[in-house]
Structure formats: structure tokens, C-alpha cells
């Protein structure tokens, strides 16, 4: 039986090629993801270790309480005197006393650099290795020299290139407030993974860095170097002995490198997990192709199987032979898929770096476990998909040796299948209808929603043979009317074996269900976000800080004096705890706010707000059970301060303000560093609004951290991430669609072989080559459109039913169908049907008439 199985693999290799391709692509997705994750993780660890290879011990002090008793102020315990003490410890060869902060650069053309990820914009001091040295080994100079005075700056090489700066240029940047300028005197290189992962780096002399970010004579960290052969553990203990305070922590350099690498690699692991999910979807789609292929092969070999049974082969041996055949196919396809996945992993890093990912270089890491898992997954999926066809093969009785090759499935099995499918689909639909009634507590409903979606999709897959008859008949009526005999034959061929048609269409249906659901949900969320971004906002501009450090209230007063500005409203916020809920309390002058917004109140009004009197949003009022006239003890500033507050109104949810609204005087004492969140600006009638943003920037110091956004920019900022996410999801789900296309090609090609004699007879009675090609093409189109209709319909239903889960965060969410995209999906399905039929149709048309008639 082993020889028989191997002979069948080689005898039918042409018919198995599409199945092998499906397995190969799925395994390539899995192996490429695993190799990429291991490679990047190892590269990040290597970059961290290299960056900190000269750091034997790191000395850092814990944050100290600020003036309000909170532990978020920077430490002042690492002083110049302490640096001298550490430098005098035996075994210490160097001490880099560093100060770190953030500096966001403006490029030479004026645009802010990396402003949306300002937390990656690092700034530190250029600290020579020793007192007598002028070289900082952490930052080897590429060109120019190190900064030596308050008017000079050095930039990391790639940062300077990205910003367009050259030696001698004036660099404009901001740390917190207005823009500052310094002369570029040098460029450096660094292995710091925080910078190589897409961040920027600015260097100043030590005194300037202290003035910008800390205090004179104080440091954030002491990076200690040791002599070769020094026991760094013992050195760490020695340094701890000279430290004056237990709150100063000493960490081994190797441990620090591992911690830093782990933090950065966490994002890579999340990406790896997401890619593996889509790899699983691709493999799941491949299951239908594999099962379909083996079902058709076994049907074509029914006489051979029956003869094997007649000469003594047992059912178990027949099953084993089919599974061996599947295992050999899976093993070969998995091996090729693993090699392809390794190539994908090699090219993925440069591709991501081209889009600004900044992943460090390093050797390709191929773990033995990756190879094992790739083979296990590929072979396991193939064998599992072939198991049911193998059992069917084993049931073939010897007396069936002379029976027909193509038998319709027994009615009992179809009844059982339809009953199971109806139960699964009904359960899924009921769960999703329940989910559609929920408008809050999305986290608690997420798992039921996933279960309901899986039940619905599984039920549709199981019911696909039953649904194929009315839908295909409807499509067939059109093809018959338009294309005549070829159209009618295509319909009859499609309906001949509903299971086969359903299995082929289901592969396409799964991909389109997921793509449609994402598209509808994304389009609906996008529309809701765009509406909420500017809903109830009549201001022309919103001024804020990109680094979320707030705006100095004095700057807010300056904006009001700019020519062309009619009204402004300064807005601040703090956290608010209230009975039964928690929210964010926005503070603003009610009179000024009314001039730049149009809040809609269900009870009370903006004019009722005053000292100790606040309004709540509909959602927060519902959560807390409070209404107009209620008084409660509110806790602000992380519960540190309590105040008696009275509810004087309830307004409709809006992004113009948070979910509670009070006066600016009630909020400002509890804001971070006493700053504003934003300033809303309304232009005077007749003012050229398009140029007002530049006037605002100049008045406020033209800081790269300053964000002056009009309504269009606000809506784009809200929806930009959704568009980027959808495009990425489309690309990943495209693999499942590609595999589905292979399934259509495979089914048609094998169907042509199976109907060789039939096609010969059709040719004999007058159907020409063009008619044969047209018949196969129409059959492909009908199958593709059937899968598309099921997939798009199921996707729309799932997206609609899950819409309520966004109710707590997107109150304006409504299901908005992207008709243009849905039409595109149908058009693509039509194109898939036409393209998938090219090779099978050509093969059918080239069959020799007489040989086909004589085929058995």
C-alpha cells in the first residue's frame, strides 16, 4: 500500500500541483512570520548589547515627589560630586554622566520631524569617556565635531539626512515650549535601538543639556565602564557601597541591555502574533482545496480502489494509503514553503524599513523549532483535510468496480449536513443578533461576538451545498439567456455536484467575508470618527501640543490678540471620579466656549455652568445614574482632591469636550503642570482662514511640537489610522484570496479531466472550441460569484451586528456600506472567475475528440 500511495502521488502530480501550491503558500506565511520574528528579536538584542557593551554598571535614581507630593518628578540625587566618587572606585575606567530628554526637530523645509511619535525623539549630552578625552565612545563622530557650547548641536547621521541638514546649518527644534535654534557642528552614529527603530537623536554639551532638561550639576544616569577582566557583579556591589542613598539603583549592564531589548521586541512579538493569525486563515482556506482535490481524485479512482478491496486490501489500508499520499504531498509542499518563507522573511525587513520601521540589521535566524512547526503544520493540515475523503474511499465496495465514476452524494448525508449547518448558522445568527442589541461593555461582549461570528461562518460553509442550488440556478438563468447552450451547460455542470461547488466557493467566501466585514466596519467607524471629530465644533482651528505636554496659558492669551482671530476658548482637563463611574472633566469659560462650539443639551444649558457646577455627557450621566440637580462628592487629580459638585445639565456626547464640563477655574489647579490641553480658535468674518494657521504658529514661537489643525486635518487625524490598518489587513487577507483562486483553478482543471469523455461527445455533436472554452469560463464565473455573494452577504451581517460594540466609544456609529468597495469586490470575483478558467478552458478545448470519446 505504501508503494501504491507513492505511485499515485507521482501519477497524479499534475492534478496535485494547485493543492501543493496552497499548502506551500500557507506554510510560507507561517515560516516567514516565525523566521522574521526570531531574526528581528535577535537583531534588537544584538543592537542593545552592542549599544551597551561598554556599560558595566548603570546607576539610576528613583523619581522623587514633586511639589504636590507626587512621584513623577525627575531625580536630583545624581550630582557631579557623586560622579567623582564613582569614578574613584577601583576597576572603573570611565563614567558617562548623562542627561536625557526629548527634542522634536523641524526639518530644513520647516515640517516637523517624527512629530506623531515624539516620544522617540531622544536628546542627550555628548559626554567624553574621561576628563582628558574629547571622545564619547557611545556616539562615534561621522563628520564635524562634538558640540562644545550652548549654541551648538550634533545630530545622529540618519536624523540629519532625514531632516535635510548639513554641517553649518541652523537646526530648529523644541523640547517643550517655543522653538529653539542651534548650529549643527557634527553628525554621529549610534547603535541605540530606540534610534535605529525609527527615532531621532540630538546631542548637546553637558551644561546645555542640564539647562534644557534638568538642573546644573545633576544627571539622570551614570553609565560606568570597567577594565577588561573586571567582575561586573563585584563592581556593581562596590559602587553601591559609595552611593549615599538607597533610592539610587545600580544595574548590571548586561541586564540593562536585556531589559531594553525585551521592551522594544514586545512590539515585534505583537506583529508576529498578528501575522500568524492571518497565516492560520490562509491555511484554513487551503483545507477546502485539499479536501476537494482528494475527494475528486478518489472519485476518479473509485474503480482502482474497489479493485484493491477486491484483491484483499482492508478499509484501514485504503485509508492509510490516502493519508500517506496526503502526507507525502504535505511534506514536499511544506519543505518548499519553508524555503519560500525564509526568502519572505529576508525581504520583509527591508520592506518595512522602507516605510520607516527602522529595524536593525543582523543575520537571518532560523530556529530548529521553526522548521519543525512549519513541517508539522503543513503535513498536519494536509493529512487532516484528506482524512474525510480517505474514509469515503475506504467505504467503496468491490462490487462498485464497474460503477460510474461520478456519483451524487447520498441524500441521507446531505440531509444530515443541512441539518447541522442550519443549527450552526441559527445559533450564530442568534448570538450575533444579541450582540447587535448591546451598546456598551465591549470587552465583555467581545468573546461572544467572536464565537457567534465563527458559528455563523461555519454554518454558512456547511450550508453552502444547499444554498448553491437556488443561487447557481439564478445565475444559470442569466448565463443561459445570454450565452445559450454554453451557459446552460455551465449551470448544469456547476449543479452536478453541490458539495464540490460549495467547497470551491467556500474558500473564496471565507476571504471575502473577512475582507467585507473589515471594510464595512472600517468605513462605518471612519464615518463616525470624522463626524465626531468636528461635531458641535464651530472653531476654525484647534491648537495643541503634539507631545501632550500642554500649552502655557499665557500663549492662549496671545492667540486671542492675533489679527483675524474673532474668538478663542482655552480648554484644560483633569480626571474625575464620581459615583458609579469615572470620566474626564473639561474646563473652559462657558461664554467663550459657546462662541467656538455648539453643544446640544438634553437638560440645562452652557450658561448654567459655573463654580462647582458641571454638566455631564449622556453616556457618563447614564453610567453614574446622575441627572440635572444631583449633587455629589467628586474626586479629581487621581483622587487626591475632593470637591462638592452639582450637575446642572446633560449634553449629547461630543469630541469637542470630554464627558464632563466645568469652568476653567475649577479644573486648572488639578491639571498636569498647570497647562492647557488646547486652544480653540474662530476666525473673524472675512478673514483668509487658510493663512491664519501660519500666523498662529509664528505668534506661539513656531515650535515643531505645535499642532494647528483645521477641521479637515482633525478628521484626517482621526481616521488615518483606520485607513492604514484596513490597507494592511487587505494585503494580509489577499493571501487567502490567492489560495482560493488556486482552488477554483484546481477544481476546474480536475473537472475537465473527469469530464473528458463528456467533452468529446459535446464536440462530436457540434460544440466548437469556442463553446467549450466559454462553458468552462462560465462555470468558473458562476462558482466565483456564488462564493462572492455568500462572502459579501455574511461579511455585511457580521459587521452590522458587531456595530453596537462601539457604542460606548463611538456614539455616532452607524453601519455605512461602502458601495464602491462592495462593487469592486464583486468585479474582482468576476475577474477571478475569468482568470481562473484560462488554463482549464484551454486544456478542455485542446482535447482530442476521438480520444476523449474513448476515454474510460
N, C-alpha and C positions, 0 to 999 in steps of 0.2 A: 504493500500500500504506500510505503514511503517513495518507492520508485515511481509509482503511479502518480502520486501528488507532484513530484518534481517534474515528471514528463508533462503533466497538464500545465504547469507554470510556463514551461518553455514552448509548449504547443500553442498556448493562447496568449503569448506575451504582447501581441499587438492589441488584443482586446483589453488587456490589463494596464496598458500604459497610462490611461487617464486616471485610473484608480491609484496607480503608483504616484502620479503627479500630485493628486490630492493629499495623500499621506506625506509625500515629500515636502509640500508647502507647509502643512501643519507642523511637522517636526522641525522644519527650518525656522518657523516662527518661535517655537519653544526653545530650541537650542540657541538660536541667535540672541534671544532675550536673556537666557541664563549666562551665556558667554559674555555678553555686553555688561550685564550687572557685575559679574565677577571681575571683569577687566577694569571697569571704572572704579569699583571699590578698592581694588588693589592699587590702582594708579593714584587715587586720593590718599590712601595710606602712605604710599611712597612719597608723594608730594609733601605730606605733613611731616614725615620722618626727615626728609631732606631739608625742609624749611627749618626744622628744629634740631638738626643733627649737632649743632654747636651749642645747644642749650642743655646743660647738665641738670640744672635746677631752676625752677620758676618760682619766684617769690611774689605773692599777691596778697593784698589786704582786703578784708571784707568791707562791704559798703557800710557807711556809718549813718546814723539817723540824721535827717535834716532838721531844719529849724522847727518843723511841725511834729518831730518825733517819729518820722517815717524812715525806713531803712533803704531809701533809694538814692541817697547822696553818695558821691564818689569818695573813696578813702583818702585821707591826708596823712597816713602813717608811714608811707614810704618816702623818706626825706633824703637829702644829699648826705647828711651825716650817716644815715643807715647804709647808704651805698658804699661809703668809705669803710664801714665796719665789715660788710660782706666781702668787699674786695680784699680785705686783710686776712680772710680765712685761708688757712693752708690748703693748697690744691686748686684755688680759684685763679684762673688765668685772665678772665675778662668778665665784666659786668655791663650789660646793656640796660641802662635805666631808661625805660620807655614811657611815653605818654601816648595814649590812643584816643582818637575821636573820629568824627565823620565830617568829610568835606565834599560837598557836591559841586562839581565843576560845570562851568559853562564852556561849551566848545568854542572854537575860534569864530564860528559863524553866529554865535550868540545863543544857540539852542542849549537847553540843559542836558547834561550827560548823565544817563542812567538815573534820571530823577524818580522814576516809578519804583526803583529798587534802591533807594538812597541808603538803606542800612548796609549795603555792600560797598559804599563809597568810603573806604578807610583812609585815615590820616594818622601819621605818627611822626616821631622825631628821628632824624638821622643821628645815631649815637655811635661814635667811634669805639672800636673794640677796647682800647686802652686810652689813658690820658695822653700818651705821647703819639698815638696813632691818629690818622685822619681818615681811616678806612673803616666802614661798617660792613662786616662780612655778610650780614643778612641781606644787604642791598648792594651788590656789585655794580659799579658805575658802568653804564654803556656809553655815555657821551657826557661831556661837560664835567662839572664838579659838584660837590655836595653843597647844600645851602648853608651859608655861614652867617647871615644877618636876617633881621626882621623883614626885609623887603624881597627875600628870595624864596624860591620853591623848587623842588625837584619832583618829577613825575615818573611813575612806572612806565616803561617803554611802550607797552601796548595801550596804556591810558593816553599817553601823549599822541600816539598815532591816531587813535580813535577820535580824539578831540581836535586834531589838526594843528597841534602846537609844535614849534621848533625852538631851539635854543635862542634866547634873547627875546622871545615873545612875552607879552604881558598876559598872565593867566588870571581869569576871573573865577572866583569860587565863593561859596558861602558855607558857614558852619551852622549858624542858627539864624542870625539876623540879616542885615543888608549885605550886599556883595562886597568882597574884598579883592584886591589885586596885588599880585607879586610877580616878579620877573623869573622866568624859567631859566635856571642855570645848569640843569643836569637831568639826565634820564637814567634810571636804574632798572635792574632786573630783579625778579623775586620768584621764589617757589611757593609762596604762601597760597594755599589752595583757595582761600577766601577771595583772593585777587584773580587767580587763574580761572576760577569758576564764574567769571563774568563781572567781578567788581573792579573798582578803580583804587589807585593808591597815590596819595600826595604826601610829600616829605618836607618838613621844616627843620630849622635848627632847634635845639632843645629848648632854649629860652622862649622862642616864639610859640612852640607847641604848648608849653605850660601856660602861656598867657591866653592862648586860644581855648584850651580845653580844661585846664586845672588851675593850679596856683604856682607861683615861682618857687623853685626848690623842692617840688613834690612830683611824685611819679605814680603811675598805675601798676607797673610791673618791673621786676628786676630779672633779666634773663642772664643766668650765670653760666659761664663756660669753665670747663675743667681741663687739667693737663691730661695727656694720653695716659691710660692705665689707671686713672683715678676711679675708685669705687664710688659711684654717684650716690648710692644709697647712704654710705657713710658721710659723704659730703653734704647730703641733704640734712642729716642729723646735726652735723657741725654748724651749719648755717642756722638751723632752728635754735641752737643754743645762744646765738648772739642777737636774736630778734627780741625786741623789748616788749612785745605784745603777743598774746596767744591768738588774737584775731588775724594775725599775719600768717598766711598759709604757705607752706613750701611743698612743691610738687616735682617729682622726678620728670625730666624732660621726655623720656620715652612714654611715660604715662600720659603726659600732656599731649603728645603727638597722637596717641591712640584716641583720646577723648575728642580732639579736634577732628580727626578723620571720621570718627563714628558719627559726629553731628552732621558733617557735610554729606556723608554717604547715606544718611537716612533718607534724603530726598531721592537718591538713586534707587534705593530699595523700593520706595513707593512707586517709582516709574516702572521698575521691573515687575512688580505685582500687577500693575495695570496692564502691561503688555501681555503677561501670562493669561489674564482673563480673556483677552481677545484671541490669544493663541488657542485657548480652550474652545472658544466659539468656532474658530476655523476648523478645529479637529471634529467638533460635533457635527458641523455641516458635512465634513468628509465621511462621517459614518453612513450617511444616506447613500453616498456614491458607492462606497464599498459594499454595503448590503445589496444595493441594486445590481451591482456588477455580478456578484456571486449568485444572486437569485437568477439572473438571466443566463449565466454560464451553466448553472446546474440544470436549468430548464432545457438548455440546448444539449446538455449531455445526459439527459434522462435515460436514453437507451443504453448508453455506456454504463451508467450507474446501475441500471436494472440488470444488465448482463453480469456486472461484478457481483451483484447479490445472487444471481443465478448460479455462479460458479463457486459460491461459498463465502463471500465477504459478508461479515456481520454489519449491523447498523452502526455499532461503535467504531468499526474500522472505516466505514464510509465517512462518518463524522470526523474521525481523526485525520483522514486523508484531506478533506476540505480545509480543516483547520491548519494542517501542515502547509497546504498550498497558500493559505492566507498569511501564515507566519513567515514563510519564505519571502512572499511579496512585501510584507510589512518590514522585514529586516533589511531587504535591499533598498526599499524606498527610504527607510529611516536613516540608513548609512549615508545615502546621497543627501538627504535632508539635513543631516548633521553637518556635512561639509558645506552645504549651501548656507546654513545658519551661521557657521563660523565666518563665512565671507560677509554676510549681512552685518554681523557684529563688528567686523573690521571697518566697514564703511559707515556704520551708524554714528560713531563718534565724530568724524569729520563733518558729517551732515548736520549734526546737532550744533557743533561748534560754529558752522557757517551761519547759523541762526542766532548766535550769541550765547550758547550754553557755556563755553569756556571750560570744557572738561580737560583735565591734564592728560598728557601723553604717557604711554607705558606699553610694555609688552602684552600681547594677547594672552589671556589667562583661560585655559581650557581645563577645568577640573574633571577628574575621572567621574565624579557623580553626574556631571552634565551629560557626558556621553552615555552613561548608564540610563539616566532618566529619559534621554531622547529615544534610545532604542526601546526601553520599556513602554513608553507612551505610544510610539509608532506601532510596534508589534502588538501591544495590548489592544489598541483601538481597532486595528485591522482584524485581529482574531475575534474580538468581541462582536464586531459588525458582521463577521462571516458566520457566527455561531447559529443564528436562526436559519439562514439558508442551508447550513450543513445539516441541521436537524430535519429540514424538509427533504434534503437529498436522501437521508437515511430511511425515510418512510416510503421511498419508491419500491414497489414490489416487483419481483422478477417478471410477473405476467404483464407488466406495463412496458416491456422491452419494445413491443411493436406499436405502442400507442403514440398519439400525436405529441409533438414537442411542446406546443404552446397551449397550456391548459388554463382555463379561468380558475381563479381561486374558489374553493368550496364556499357555498352560501353560508354554512354554519359559521365558518371562521370570519366571514365578513360581518355577519350579524353580531358576533361577539366583539369584534373590533369596533364596530359602530357604537355598540352599547357602552364599551369602555371609553371611547372617545367622547361620547355625549356626556357621560358622568364627569370626566376630567374637565371638559370645556364648561359645563354648567357650574361646577364647583369654582373654577377660575373666574368666570364671569360674575358669580355671586360675590366672591371676595372682592373683586375689583369694583363692583357697584357699591359695596360697603365702604371701600376706600374713598370712592368719589364723594361720599357724604361727609367725610372728615375734613375739617378746615384748620386743624391745629395739631400740635403734638406730633410733628412729622417723624421724629426719631422713633417713637413707639409704633408708628404705623408702617415704618419702612420695611421691616421683615415680612409682615402680612402682605404688603404690596408686592414684594419680590416673589413670595410663594404664589400669590394669585396670578401674577404675570406668567410664571413658569407653568402653572396648571393650564392657563388659557392657551399658551403657545403649544404646549404638549397636546392638549385636546384638539387643537386645530390640525396638528400634524397627523394625529391618529384618525381624525375625521376626513382628512384630505381625499381619500378614495371615494367617499360618499359624496363630497362636495364637487368632485371633479365632473361627475356626470351632468348635472344641470348647467354648470358654468362652461364646460367644454362644449356642450350641445348648443348653448347660446352663441359661443364664439364660432362653432362649426356652421351654424346657420348663416353667419356673415360670410365665412370663407367659401361656403357652397354657392352662395348667391353671387359673389364677386369672382371666384376663380373656377367655378363649375366642378368638373369631376375631380380635379386635383384637390380642391378644397374639401369635397365630401370624403374622399379617401383619407385625407389628413385627419378629419374628425373621427372617422371610424377607427383608424389606427391608434389614435390617442385614447379612445374609449375602450379599446380592445382589452387592455389590462389596467384597470384603475389603480391598482397598487403601484405598478411601475410608474405610471404618470404621476401619482401622488408623491412617491419617493423622490422623483426627479425634481418636481416643482417645489417640494418642501425645503430642499437645500437652498433654493433661491428665496423662498418665502422667509426663512429664518433671518437671512441677511437683510432683506428689505423691511421686515418687521422692526428690527432693531434700528435701522437707519431712519425709518419713518417715525418711530416713536421719539428718537432723539431730535429729529428735525422739527416735529410738531411741538414737543416740549420746549426746545430751544427757541423756536420762533415765538411761542407764546410768552416765555419768560423774557425774551428780548423786548417784545412789545410792552410788557408790563413794566420792566425796568425803565424803558425810555419814557413811559408815561409818568412813572413815579419820580424820575429824576428831576423833572421840571413842573410836576403837578403842584398847583397852588403857588408857584413861584413866578412873580411878575418882574423880578430883578433881571437886569441885562447881564450882569456878571456876578460870579462868586469868587472871592479872593480867599485863598487858604494856603497852608504850608504843606509842601509835598512830604516833608519829613515828620509830619504830625506833631511838631513841637509847638504849634500855636503861633499866634500873631500878637505882637506887642500892642496893647490897647491904644498907645499913642499913635501907632501907624493907622489905626482905624479912623482916628480923628483927622489925620492928614488926607485920607481918601475923600472925605466929605468936602474938602476945600478945593479939589481939582476942578478946573473949568470944564463944564459939560456934565458934571455929576449933579443930579437933582436931589436924590435921597440915598442914604446909606443906613444899614442896620447892622450893628455889631452883634455877633452871636457867640455865646460860650456854652459850655455844658459840663455837667458833673453827674456821677451815678446817683441813683435814687432808689432806696429800698422802701417799700410800702406794704401794707398788709396784703398778703396773697399774691405778691408779685414784685418784680424789680424792673427798673427802666432807666432811661437817661433823661435828665431834666435839662432842657434847653433854656438858656436865659437870654432875654432880649428886651429892648424897650418896646412895649406894646404899640405905642404910637408910631414909632419908626418902622416896626415890623409890618404894620398894616400898609405902609407905603411901598413895600418891596415884595409883598406876598398877598395871597387871597385865600386864607384859611377858611374852611367851611365848618361851622359849629352846629352840632345837633342840639346843644343846650348852652346857654351863656354866650359870651362873646369875647373878643380880644380885649375890648375896653374894660372888662371886669377883672382882668389880671392885674395884680398889684402886690405889694409886700406881703408875703405869707399866703398869697392867693394864687393858685395854679390851675391850669387846665390839663386834662388827660386825653390821650387819643382813644378812639373807640376800642381798640384791642386791649390797651392797658386797663381801661375802665372795666372791661368785661372780665379780664383776668383777676383784678383786685376786688371786684364787686363794689367799687365806689361810683358815686354819681354826684351830680351837682348838689352842693350844700353839705356834703360829708366833710368831716374834719378828722385828720389822722396825724399820728406821730411819724414823720418822715425821717429817714436816716440817709445822710449824704456823706460823700468823701469816704467811701469804703466803710460806712457805718460809724465813723469817728465822731460825727456831729449830728445831733438830732434837732429837729425843728417842727413846731406845730404848723401844719399846712391845711388849707381849706380848698376844696375843689369848687371852682366857680364856673366850670364849663367842660364840655366834652366835644372834641373836634374829630373830623374824619382823618384817618391815617394819611400821612404825607411825609415825603422825604425833605420837605422844606424845613421842618423842625423834627426833633425826636419825639418820643412817645409821651413826653410831659413838657409843659411850657410854663415858665415863670418869668420873673423880672431879672434883669442883668445884675442888679444889686444883690439879689438872693443867691445867685449862682457864682459870681466871680470869686468870693472868698474861698470856694472849695474846688476851683479849677487847678490844673497842673501848672505850677509856676505863675499863676495869675494871668494866663494868656487867653486870647480869644480863639475860637475854632475857625471862624471865618468872618468876612465882611460882605454883606450883600449890597450890590451897587445898582442903582437905577439911573439911567442917563436922562438928561433933560430933553424935553421935546425938541426935535430938530437937530440934535447932536449926531454927528457921524459916529455911530456905535462901533464901527469896525476898527477905528483907530484909538478908541478910548482905553483899550487894554494896555497899549504901549505907554500911554500917559500914566496909568496906574502903576505900572512896573517902574517907570523912572522915578515917580514920587516916592515909592517904597524901597528905593535903593537897587532896583533891578537885580534882585537876588535870584540865582538859579533855582533856589528852593521855592520861589514864589509861584503859585498857580493862580492864573487869572483866566477863568473858564466862562465862556458864554453858554447859552442853553444847548447849542448843538454839541459843544465839546463835553458838556456834562452828560448828555445822553450817550455819546460815543464812549465815554469813560465807563459808564455803567454796563454797556452791552458788549464792549470789546472782548472781554474775557470769554463770554459765551460764544461769540463767533469763532474765536481761536480754538476753543475746546471742541466745537462742532466740526470744524475742519479737520482737527486731529482725529476725532472719532470716525469721521467718514473715511479717512485714509486707512485706519486700522480695520474697520469693518469691510473695507474694499477687498481684503484678503478672503473673507468668507464668500463674497460675491464671485470672486475669481474662481474659487473652488467649486461654487455652484455652477458656473459656466462650464467647467470641465465635466461636471456631472451630466449636463444636457448633451454635450458632445459625445460623451461615453455612451449614454443611453441610446442616442440616435444611431451611432455607429454600430453598436451591437444589435440594435433593432433591424438595421439594414441587413446585417449578416443573417439574422434569424429569419428574415423575410425574403431571402434570396430567390427561392422558387416562386414566391408570390409576385415579386417584381418582374421576374422573367415572363410570367404569364400575362401581366399587365402590358409589358412591352409587346408581347405576341398579339394581343388583341387591339393594339393601336396606340397605346400611350407612349409618346415620344420621350426623348431625353429631357427636354424642357419640362414636360409634365411630371416626370419622375422627380427632378430636382425641386420643382415647385411643391410637390406633395410633401417631401421631406422638410423643406423650409417652413411650410405652413404648420406642419406637425410641431416643429421646434418653436415657432412663434406662439402657437396655442398653449403649449406647455409653459413657456416663459410668462405669458400674460396671465395664465391661471395662477402661477406662483406669485406674480406681482400683485394681482388683485387680493389674494389672501393676505400677503405680507403687508401691503399698504393699509388694508382694512383693519387688520389686527393691530398694527402699529398705531393707527389713529385712536382706536378704542383704548389701548393701554395708556397712551399719552393723555387722553381726556380724563380717564378715571383717576390717574395719579395727580391731576392738576390741583386737587384740593390740598395736597400735602404742602403746597407752597403758600397756603392761605395766611399763615402766621407771619411770613416774611415778605410776601408779595400780595398785598390786599387787592390790587387791581388785576390780578392774574385771571385771564380768560383764555380758553382754548382758541387759538387763532391758526387756522390751517394755512400753511404756505403753499398755495395752489400752484405757483410756478414750479416749486421743487417737486411736488407730487406729480405734476405733469411730466417733469424731467425724468422722474423715476420710471414712469410708465413708458416714456420714449426710450429710455435706456434698456428696459426689459424687452421692448420690441427689437431694439438693435442687438441685444444679446441673443435673442431667438434667431435672428437672421445670420449673425456671425457664427453662432454655434453650429449652424446647419451647413456651413460651407463645405467642410471636408466630408461629412456623411452624405450630403446630397451629391457631391461629385463622385463619390465612391459608388453610390447607387446607380447613377447614370452610366457609369463605365462598366457595369456588369454585362457579361456576355449573355445574350438572350438564351441560346440553346443550352449552354452550361448551367444557367440559372434554373431552367425548367427541369433539368435532370438532377439538380441538387437534391440531397436527401435531408 
